[in-house]
């Protein structure tokens, strides 16, 4: 079975049969994770418990290598009970109850012998905190919130000069001058 098939099967079932003995998972922004099959199964079971959180992932881009898969996704999280320890550890549930957030996530999965050996998930924690209104609107924090996903979906939404004027987006730039931005 190809690693792409293994990954897709795993994502349907979130089952330990697809793991190596020393599998590890890490939700990097909050340093939450687990190592070993049993601990990883417990961790993922709690992280994706639909009684606590609804997690919907829309994969926007996927890159498959020889022993790894990288996905950029639009991830929607619905806080059902207010709990969400892996994404906002220590935050009082009054800030999360009945809230929805949308964040870009990057997932890196590595494989050994057609089994998952590690999963690392990255996201911008400030965007999560802004959408939960833990970072207020009164200060001019450089945090976009839900709009951040728009840049991942379409680069023409990117702010190419974040220190200059906001209306200067990729869509309005001269394509002949784009090479200066890539240096």
C-alpha positions in Angstrom: 0.0 0.0 0.0 1.4 3.5 -0.8 2.0 6.0 1.9 -0.8 8.1 0.4 -3.3 5.3 0.8 -2.1 4.6 4.3 -2.5 8.3 5.2 -6.0 8.5 3.7 -7.1 5.3 5.5 -5.7 6.6 8.8 -7.6 9.9 8.4 -10.8 8.0 7.9 -10.4 5.8 10.9 -7.8 7.5 13.2 -6.7 4.0 14.1 -3.5 2.7 15.5 -3.1 -0.1 13.0 -1.4 2.4 10.7 1.3 3.3 13.3 4.9 2.1 13.9 5.7 0.9 17.4 7.5 4.2 18.2 5.0 6.6 16.6 4.8 10.1 17.9 2.3 12.9 17.4 2.9 16.6 18.3 0.6 19.6 18.1 3.6 21.9 18.0 2.1 25.3 19.0 0.8 23.9 22.3 3.5 21.2 22.8 0.8 18.6 23.3 1.5 15.1 22.0 2.2 11.5 22.7 4.7 8.7 21.9 4.1 5.0 21.3 1.1 3.3 19.9 -1.1 3.1 23.0 -0.4 6.7 24.2 -0.9 8.1 20.7 -4.2 6.3 20.3 -5.4 7.7 23.6 -4.2 11.2 22.7 -5.8 11.2 19.3 -9.0 9.7 20.7 -9.3 12.6 23.2 -8.2 15.3 20.6 -10.8 14.2 18.1 -13.6 13.4 20.6 -16.7 14.7 18.9 -18.4 15.2 22.3 -15.8 17.9 23.0 -14.8 19.3 19.6 -15.9 19.1 16.0 -12.9 19.1 13.7 -13.4 19.5 10.0 -10.3 19.5 7.7 -10.4 20.7 4.1 -7.0 19.8 2.5 -6.1 22.6 0.2 -2.6 21.4 -0.9 -0.8 18.1 -0.5 2.8 17.2 -1.3 3.7 13.5 -1.2 7.4 12.5 -1.0 9.1 9.2 -0.7 8.6 8.9 3.1 6.5 11.9 4.0 3.3 13.8 3.3 2.7 17.5 3.9 -0.8 19.0 3.9 -1.9 22.5 4.1 -5.5 22.6 5.3 -8.3 24.9 6.2 -9.3 23.5 9.6 -12.6 24.4 11.3 -12.9 23.6 15.0 -16.3 23.8 16.8 -16.0 23.8 20.5 -19.0 21.7 21.6 -18.5 21.5 25.4 -16.1 24.3 25.8 -13.1 22.0 26.3 -10.2 22.0 23.9 -7.1 21.3 25.9 -4.9 20.5 22.9 -5.6 23.7 21.1 -6.0 26.1 24.0 -4.6 24.5 27.1 -5.5 26.2 30.3 -8.1 28.5 28.8 -11.3 28.7 30.8 -14.2 27.0 28.9 -16.3 30.2 29.1 -14.1 31.5 26.3 -14.6 28.5 24.1 -18.1 27.3 24.7 -20.1 27.2 21.4 -17.4 29.0 19.4 -16.2 28.1 16.0 -12.7 29.0 14.6 -11.1 28.6 11.2 -7.3 28.2 11.0 -4.8 27.2 8.4 -2.9 24.1 9.6 0.2 22.4 8.2 0.5 18.6 8.9 3.7 16.7 8.3 3.4 12.9 8.4 6.5 10.7 8.1 6.5 7.0 7.3 8.6 3.9 7.9 7.7 0.7 6.0 4.3 2.0 5.0 3.3 2.9 8.5 3.1 6.3 10.1 6.1 7.1 12.3 5.3 10.7 13.2 2.6 13.3 12.8 3.3 17.0 13.5 0.6 19.7 13.2 1.4 23.4 13.1 -0.9 26.4 13.2 -0.7 30.1 14.3 -1.8 30.2 17.9 -2.4 33.9 17.8 -5.0 33.4 15.2 -6.8 30.9 17.5 -6.6 33.4 20.4 -7.9 36.3 18.3 -10.9 34.3 17.1 -11.7 33.3 20.7 -11.5 37.0 21.6 -8.6 36.4 24.0 -6.6 38.9 21.9 -8.7 42.0 21.7 -9.6 44.3 18.8 -8.6 47.6 20.6 -4.9 47.1 20.2 -3.4 46.9 16.8 -1.9 43.4 17.1 -0.6 42.1 13.9 -2.9 39.1 14.0 -5.4 38.5 11.2 -7.7 36.0 12.8 -10.1 34.1 10.5 -8.8 36.1 7.4 -5.5 34.3 7.6 -6.9 31.3 5.8 -7.6 33.5 2.7 -3.9 33.8 2.0 -3.4 30.0 2.0 -6.4 29.6 -0.3 -5.4 32.3 -2.8 -2.0 34.1 -2.8 -3.6 37.2 -4.3 -5.0 37.8 -0.8 -1.5 38.1 0.7 -0.3 41.3 2.1 3.0 41.7 0.3 4.2 44.7 2.2 2.9 44.2 5.8 4.9 47.2 7.0 3.4 49.5 4.4 -0.1 50.1 3.1 -2.6 47.3 3.6 -4.2 47.7 0.2 -1.0 46.6 -1.5 -1.9 42.9 -2.1 -0.5 40.4 -4.5 -3.5 40.9 -6.8 -2.6 44.5 -7.4 1.1 44.0 -7.8 2.9 44.1 -11.2 3.8 40.5 -12.0 7.0 41.7 -13.7 8.3 43.0 -10.3 7.3 39.9 -8.3 10.9 38.5 -8.4 12.0 41.2 -6.0 9.6 39.8 -3.4 11.0 36.3 -3.7 14.6 37.2 -2.8 
